[in-house]
Amino acid sequence: MGIRHIFGFLALINCLQANSKTSEPLDEVLSQAESYLVVSPTRTLETLNSIKHFETLSLSHKMQWHLLALKAYVPTYQLNKMPTSLDFLFKNQESDFFKKQTVSILSASGIWLRRSGLLDESKAALECAVKLTDEPKKQLTLKNSLALVARQLNEYEKARALYKEMLDELKDTDNHNLIAIVHNNLGSIDLETSNIENAEHHFRLSLVHYQQIDKRSGIISSSLNLLFTFIIEGITLNFERLIEPTKNMTNAFPSDAKKALLFWLEARYDQLKGKLMTPALEYQLLLAFDQLEDDKMRELVAMHLAKPLRVKVSQPKNTPTISLSITWIDDVRQCKWLNL
């Protein structure tokens, strides 16, 4: 055997040994990434991205990676990264992993479809997922997502009824995360229907529960929403107490949508304190308006912030932000997994 072949053979042996040693550590890394989801989804993504030689992973590990990434993309508002992971998972529907995780994958697809403005498709994905599980925890999560779709469709009473059911089911639990989510969403409905006092109440409760589990993304969301109610009510003292910690967390968080809302809130606060509008600030506000989370938030900002600031913003068109050229959408509409 020539020297070149010997070195090639040794390299192959080393490679095989390395791969045999990485299976268990890889499972540990993925488990660690999952453990960060509630407290720090940003860290989940950092952990996932630390995995090297992704192309050499097994199909099961690749699918687990993509599902965890999806769950982290949602709270970090990285909507643009979700289609790649969804496409990969749906292309492997025949795998054991997909069959075991169908409900979670449909749940993630429903969230992405809703945030992309495809409400009917989102509703179909979520209702399909509901039919495929009888696990109480998953049912609650899906119920929350369906309530969000109802809210987007201005079906406020339906959304409130779903949230009331959830709170009843969560009454004797310590599920601070889901309780916080429900109160934050109830507050959003009250904000949109001009029940500002009720909105403030729900946002305060949401913040308390998020703080119980130190969930950074949730603390930021409920804090920004609270600041919004303070601005509408003209309670600048409460705004001043909450703005600095919220500003520090928001600026350190990877969400342009949250930073954009913060920028608008600070501009309105500065106006209440006597600061004058400038062309440069108006231009920055217009840029920030396009970065807001969704049309519902743009409507609120247009009404409560842009109007008093006398900044002319274009009204949301409430149209989907993507086309319907999604390879797996028909499977979702038909809920093809129901009779498998």
C-alpha positions as CSV (number, residue, x, y, z in Angstrom):
1,M,0.0,0.0,0.0
2,G,1.5,3.4,-1.0
3,I,2.0,6.2,1.4
4,R,-0.8,8.2,-0.1
5,H,-3.2,5.3,0.4
6,I,-2.0,4.8,3.9
7,F,-2.7,8.5,4.8
8,G,-6.0,8.3,3.0
9,F,-6.9,5.2,5.0
10,L,-5.9,6.8,8.3
11,A,-7.9,9.9,7.5
12,L,-11.0,7.7,6.8
13,I,-10.5,5.9,10.2
14,N,-10.2,9.3,12.0
15,C,-13.3,10.6,10.3
16,L,-15.3,7.5,11.2
17,Q,-14.1,7.7,14.8
18,A,-14.9,11.4,15.0
19,N,-18.4,10.7,13.7
20,S,-19.0,7.9,16.1
21,K,-18.0,10.2,19.0
22,T,-20.2,13.1,17.9
23,S,-23.6,11.4,18.0
24,E,-24.1,11.7,21.7
25,P,-22.6,15.1,22.1
26,L,-24.8,16.3,19.2
27,D,-27.9,15.0,21.0
28,E,-26.8,16.9,24.0
29,V,-26.2,20.1,22.0
30,L,-29.7,19.9,20.5
31,S,-31.2,19.2,23.9
32,Q,-29.4,22.2,25.3
33,A,-30.7,24.4,22.4
34,E,-34.2,23.2,23.2
35,S,-33.8,24.0,26.9
36,Y,-33.1,27.7,26.0
37,L,-36.3,28.1,24.0
38,V,-38.5,29.7,26.7
39,V,-35.9,31.8,28.4
40,S,-33.6,32.8,25.5
41,P,-34.5,31.8,22.0
42,T,-31.6,33.9,20.8
43,R,-29.3,31.5,22.6
44,T,-31.1,28.6,21.1
45,L,-30.2,29.9,17.6
46,E,-26.6,30.5,18.7
47,T,-26.3,26.9,20.0
48,L,-27.8,25.5,16.8
49,N,-25.5,27.6,14.6
50,S,-22.5,26.4,16.6
51,I,-23.1,22.9,15.1
52,K,-20.5,22.3,12.4
53,H,-20.6,20.2,9.2
54,F,-24.4,20.4,9.1
55,E,-24.5,18.5,5.8
56,T,-23.0,15.4,7.4
57,L,-25.8,15.1,10.0
58,S,-28.4,12.4,9.8
59,L,-31.8,13.3,8.4
60,S,-33.4,13.0,11.9
61,H,-30.8,15.4,13.4
62,K,-31.3,17.9,10.5
63,M,-35.1,17.8,11.0
64,Q,-34.7,18.3,14.7
65,W,-32.4,21.3,14.0
66,H,-34.9,22.9,11.7
67,L,-37.8,22.4,14.1
68,L,-35.9,23.9,17.0
69,A,-34.9,26.8,14.7
70,L,-38.5,27.4,13.7
71,K,-39.5,27.6,17.4
72,A,-36.7,30.1,18.0
73,Y,-37.4,32.2,14.9
74,V,-41.0,32.9,16.1
75,P,-40.2,34.9,19.3
76,T,-37.1,36.5,17.7
77,Y,-39.3,37.7,14.8
78,Q,-37.0,36.2,12.1
79,L,-40.0,35.5,9.7
80,N,-37.7,35.5,6.6
81,K,-35.8,32.4,7.9
82,M,-38.8,30.2,8.5
83,P,-39.7,29.1,4.9
84,T,-36.4,27.3,4.5
85,S,-36.9,25.2,7.6
86,L,-40.6,24.6,6.8
87,D,-39.8,23.5,3.2
88,F,-37.1,21.1,4.5
89,L,-39.5,19.5,7.0
90,F,-42.4,19.2,4.6
91,K,-40.2,17.6,1.9
92,N,-39.5,14.8,4.4
93,Q,-43.1,14.0,5.3
94,E,-42.5,10.3,5.1
95,S,-39.8,10.3,7.8
96,D,-40.5,9.0,11.3
97,F,-39.4,12.4,12.7
98,F,-42.1,14.2,10.7
99,K,-44.8,11.7,11.7
100,K,-43.9,12.2,15.4
101,Q,-43.7,16.0,15.1
102,T,-46.5,16.7,12.6
103,V,-48.5,18.8,15.1
104,S,-45.5,20.9,16.1
105,I,-44.6,21.5,12.4
106,L,-48.2,22.4,11.5
107,S,-48.2,24.8,14.5
108,A,-45.1,26.5,13.3
109,S,-46.4,26.7,9.7
110,G,-49.7,28.2,11.0
111,I,-47.7,31.0,12.8
112,W,-45.7,31.7,9.8
113,L,-48.7,31.8,7.5
114,R,-50.5,34.2,9.9
115,R,-47.6,36.5,10.1
116,S,-47.3,36.5,6.3
117,G,-51.0,37.6,6.0
118,L,-52.3,34.2,4.8
119,L,-55.0,33.9,7.4
120,D,-57.2,31.3,5.8
121,E,-54.2,29.1,5.2
122,S,-53.0,29.7,8.8
123,K,-56.4,28.7,10.2
124,A,-56.4,25.5,8.1
125,A,-52.9,24.5,9.4
126,L,-53.9,25.1,13.0
127,E,-57.3,23.4,12.8
128,C,-55.6,20.4,11.2
129,A,-53.1,20.3,14.1
130,V,-55.9,20.5,16.6
131,K,-57.5,17.4,15.0
132,L,-54.2,15.5,15.2
133,T,-53.6,15.8,19.0
134,D,-55.3,15.3,22.2
135,E,-52.4,16.5,24.4
136,P,-53.7,19.3,26.6
137,K,-50.5,21.4,26.4
138,K,-50.4,21.3,22.6
139,Q,-54.2,22.0,22.5
140,L,-53.7,25.2,24.6
141,T,-50.8,26.4,22.3
142,L,-52.9,25.8,19.2
143,K,-55.9,27.5,20.8
144,N,-53.8,30.6,21.4
145,S,-52.7,30.6,17.7
146,L,-56.3,30.2,16.5
147,A,-57.3,33.1,18.7
148,L,-54.5,35.2,17.1
149,V,-55.9,34.4,13.7
150,A,-59.4,35.4,14.9
151,R,-58.0,38.7,16.2
152,Q,-56.3,39.3,12.8
153,L,-59.7,38.8,11.2
154,N,-61.3,41.3,13.7
155,E,-63.3,38.4,15.2
156,Y,-62.6,39.8,18.7
157,E,-65.4,38.0,20.6
158,K,-64.3,34.7,19.2
159,A,-60.7,35.5,20.2
160,R,-61.7,36.6,23.7
161,A,-63.8,33.4,24.2
162,L,-60.8,31.2,23.3
163,Y,-58.6,33.2,25.7
164,K,-61.1,32.8,28.5
165,E,-61.2,29.1,27.9
166,M,-57.4,29.0,28.1
167,L,-57.3,31.0,31.4
168,D,-59.9,28.7,32.9
169,E,-57.7,25.7,32.0
170,L,-54.6,27.3,33.2
171,K,-56.1,28.5,36.5
172,D,-54.5,25.9,38.7
173,T,-51.2,25.6,36.9
174,D,-47.9,27.4,37.1
175,N,-47.6,27.7,33.3
176,H,-46.4,31.3,33.6
177,N,-45.3,31.4,29.9
178,L,-48.8,30.6,28.5
179,I,-50.6,32.7,31.1
180,A,-48.4,35.6,30.2
181,I,-49.0,35.1,26.5
182,V,-52.8,35.0,27.0
183,H,-52.8,38.2,29.1
184,N,-50.6,40.0,26.5
185,N,-52.9,39.0,23.7
186,L,-56.0,40.0,25.7
187,G,-54.3,43.4,26.3
188,S,-53.7,43.7,22.5
189,I,-57.4,43.1,21.8
190,D,-58.3,45.7,24.4
191,L,-55.8,48.1,22.9
192,E,-57.3,47.6,19.4
193,T,-60.8,48.1,20.7
194,S,-59.8,51.2,22.7
195,N,-60.3,49.7,26.1
196,I,-57.1,51.2,27.3
197,E,-57.6,50.7,31.0
198,N,-58.3,47.0,30.5
199,A,-55.3,46.7,28.2
200,E,-53.0,48.2,30.8
201,H,-54.3,45.7,33.4
202,H,-53.6,42.7,31.1
203,F,-50.2,43.9,30.1
204,R,-49.2,44.3,33.7
205,L,-50.3,40.8,34.5
206,S,-48.4,39.5,31.4
207,L,-45.2,41.3,32.5
208,V,-45.4,39.8,36.0
209,H,-45.7,36.3,34.6
210,Y,-42.9,36.7,32.1
211,Q,-40.7,38.0,34.8
212,Q,-41.4,34.9,36.8
213,I,-39.6,32.8,34.2
214,D,-37.2,35.6,33.0
215,K,-38.4,35.3,29.4
216,R,-36.6,38.2,27.7
217,S,-38.7,38.3,24.5
218,G,-42.0,38.3,26.5
219,I,-40.8,40.9,29.0
220,I,-39.9,43.2,26.0
221,S,-43.3,42.7,24.3
222,S,-45.4,43.3,27.4
223,S,-43.2,46.2,28.5
224,L,-43.5,47.9,25.1
225,N,-47.3,47.4,25.2
226,L,-47.5,48.9,28.6
227,L,-45.5,51.9,27.5
228,F,-48.0,52.2,24.6
229,T,-50.9,52.4,27.1
230,F,-49.0,55.0,29.2
231,I,-48.5,57.1,26.1
232,I,-52.1,56.9,25.1
233,E,-53.2,57.8,28.6
234,G,-50.6,60.6,28.8
235,I,-49.1,59.1,32.0
236,T,-45.5,60.2,31.4
237,L,-44.3,59.4,35.0
238,N,-45.1,55.7,34.5
239,F,-43.5,55.8,31.1
240,E,-40.3,57.3,32.6
241,R,-40.1,54.5,35.2
242,L,-40.3,51.7,32.6
243,I,-38.5,53.1,29.6
244,E,-34.9,52.6,30.5
245,P,-35.0,48.9,31.3
246,T,-37.2,48.3,28.3
247,K,-34.9,50.3,26.1
248,N,-31.8,48.4,27.2
249,M,-33.4,45.0,26.6
250,T,-35.0,46.0,23.3
251,N,-31.8,47.4,21.8
252,A,-30.0,44.2,22.8
253,F,-32.7,42.0,21.3
254,P,-32.6,40.9,17.6
255,S,-36.0,42.3,16.5
256,D,-36.2,45.3,14.2
257,A,-40.0,45.3,14.8
258,K,-39.6,45.9,18.5
259,K,-36.9,48.5,18.0
260,A,-39.2,50.3,15.5
261,L,-42.1,50.4,18.0
262,L,-39.7,51.7,20.7
263,F,-38.6,54.5,18.4
264,W,-42.2,55.6,17.7
265,L,-43.0,55.5,21.5
266,E,-40.0,57.6,22.4
267,A,-40.8,60.1,19.6
268,R,-44.3,60.6,21.0
269,Y,-43.0,60.9,24.6
270,D,-40.5,63.5,23.4
271,Q,-43.4,65.5,21.8
272,L,-45.4,65.3,25.0
273,K,-42.3,66.8,26.7
274,G,-42.1,69.7,24.2
275,K,-39.6,68.4,21.6
276,L,-40.4,69.6,18.1
277,M,-40.6,67.4,15.0
278,T,-37.8,67.7,12.5
279,P,-37.7,66.5,8.8
280,A,-34.9,64.0,9.7
281,L,-36.9,62.5,12.6
282,E,-40.0,62.3,10.4
283,Y,-38.0,60.4,7.8
284,Q,-36.7,58.0,10.4
285,L,-40.2,57.4,11.7
286,L,-41.5,56.5,8.3
287,L,-38.7,54.0,7.9
288,A,-39.5,52.5,11.3
289,F,-43.2,52.3,10.4
290,D,-42.5,49.8,7.7
291,Q,-40.6,47.7,10.1
292,L,-43.4,47.3,12.6
293,E,-44.5,43.8,13.4
294,D,-47.8,43.6,11.4
295,D,-50.7,45.6,10.0
296,K,-52.5,45.6,13.4
297,M,-49.6,47.3,15.0
298,R,-49.3,49.7,12.1
299,E,-52.9,50.6,12.5
300,L,-52.4,51.3,16.3
301,V,-49.3,53.4,15.6
302,A,-51.0,55.3,12.9
303,M,-53.9,56.1,15.2
304,H,-52.3,56.8,18.5
305,L,-48.7,57.9,17.6
306,A,-48.5,59.1,14.0
307,K,-51.6,61.2,14.2
308,P,-50.6,63.4,17.2
309,L,-47.1,63.5,15.8
310,R,-48.6,64.7,12.5
311,V,-46.6,62.2,10.5
312,K,-48.4,61.0,7.4
313,V,-48.1,57.3,7.1
314,S,-49.6,55.0,4.4
315,Q,-52.5,53.0,5.7
316,P,-51.9,49.2,6.0
317,K,-53.3,47.3,3.0
318,N,-54.0,44.1,4.9
319,T,-52.7,42.0,2.0
320,P,-50.5,38.9,2.1
321,T,-46.8,39.6,2.1
322,I,-46.0,36.5,0.1
323,S,-47.4,34.6,-2.8
324,L,-49.2,31.3,-2.6
325,S,-46.4,29.4,-4.4
326,I,-45.8,27.1,-1.3
327,T,-45.2,23.5,-2.3
328,W,-46.9,22.1,0.8
329,I,-49.9,24.4,1.1
330,D,-52.4,21.9,-0.5
331,D,-51.4,19.2,1.9
332,V,-52.1,21.6,4.8
333,R,-55.5,22.6,3.3
334,Q,-56.5,19.0,3.0
335,C,-55.0,18.0,6.3
336,K,-53.6,14.9,4.5
337,W,-52.2,13.5,7.7
338,L,-55.6,13.1,9.4
339,N,-56.4,9.6,8.0
340,L,-52.8,8.2,8.0
